[in-house]
């Protein structure tokens, strides 16, 4: 499905994407830098009643949150990783196969370890206030 949305509509878009894909535990986010992956994931975490959402885990690679609605939620940012081996050494594979919700930025850095049944989200910057999303 493709949507073009204004940033003011973000929460409604996040809710629609969640309703369509909540059966999938691993969500892969593809987009250029600055397109809003982290913003989308933060809105998704708020929908899931995660209170302690902060910034992207660019340096820690994996952030773990608690959700009153779904239990543990992981937010992964693989941007700094070189390959699958680095991802495995960082514990990414263990998290991906934990049967908990995992929201992954820059999954292309470690595609060989990604599970098969995932939600793929492609985001594109239209302008300062609008984004295109395909899922």
Secondary structure in CASP SS format (residue, H / E / C, confidence):
PFRMAT SS
TARGET T0000
AUTHOR 0000-0000-0000
METHOD secondary structure of the structure
MODEL  1
X C 1.00
X E 1.00
X E 1.00
X E 1.00
X E 1.00
X E 1.00
X H 1.00
X H 1.00
X H 1.00
X H 1.00
X H 1.00
X H 1.00
X H 1.00
X H 1.00
X H 1.00
X H 1.00
X H 1.00
X H 1.00
X H 1.00
X H 1.00
X H 1.00
X C 1.00
X C 1.00
X C 1.00
X C 1.00
X E 1.00
X E 1.00
X E 1.00
X E 1.00
X E 1.00
X C 1.00
X C 1.00
X C 1.00
X C 1.00
X C 1.00
X C 1.00
X H 1.00
X H 1.00
X H 1.00
X H 1.00
X H 1.00
X H 1.00
X H 1.00
X H 1.00
X H 1.00
X H 1.00
X H 1.00
X C 1.00
X C 1.00
X E 1.00
X C 1.00
X C 1.00
X C 1.00
X C 1.00
X C 1.00
X C 1.00
X C 1.00
X C 1.00
X C 1.00
X C 1.00
X C 1.00
X E 1.00
X E 1.00
X E 1.00
X E 1.00
X E 1.00
X E 1.00
X C 1.00
X C 1.00
X C 1.00
X E 1.00
X E 1.00
X E 1.00
X E 1.00
X E 1.00
X E 1.00
X E 1.00
X C 1.00
X C 1.00
X C 1.00
X C 1.00
X C 1.00
X C 1.00
X H 1.00
X H 1.00
X H 1.00
X H 1.00
X H 1.00
X H 1.00
X C 1.00
X C 1.00
X H 1.00
X H 1.00
X H 1.00
X H 1.00
X H 1.00
X C 1.00
X C 1.00
X C 1.00
X C 1.00
X E 1.00
X E 1.00
X E 1.00
X E 1.00
X E 1.00
X C 1.00
X H 1.00
X H 1.00
X H 1.00
X H 1.00
X H 1.00
X H 1.00
X H 1.00
X C 1.00
X C 1.00
X C 1.00
X C 1.00
X E 1.00
X E 1.00
X E 1.00
X E 1.00
X E 1.00
X E 1.00
X E 1.00
X E 1.00
X E 1.00
X E 1.00
X C 1.00
X C 1.00
X E 1.00
X E 1.00
X E 1.00
X E 1.00
X E 1.00
X C 1.00
END
